[in-house]
């Protein structure tokens, strides 16, 4: 899936840091490379930091929008 989609023009809407956890709420333009279709969406990235390094990343996206782009 990562080969078929590209993020363009990320705008960070909010950041939250709590101990070793960081949440980033962003708006991005997503390009579906096989068709060139571009759509704007919001995503949420949850990071866990340990010894100054990212040790975990969970990303949430609008899966219904992704499905519509590939259909």
RALIN-V745399 format. One record per helix or strand of 2 or more residues. SS is the DSSP state (a for helix, b for strand). FROM is the first residue (numbers start at 1). TO is the last residue. If there is no record, write none. Layout:
((SS & FROM & TO) (SS & FROM & TO))
This chain:
((b & 5 & 18) (b & 21 & 32) (b & 37 & 50) (b & 53 & 60) (a & 63 & 70))
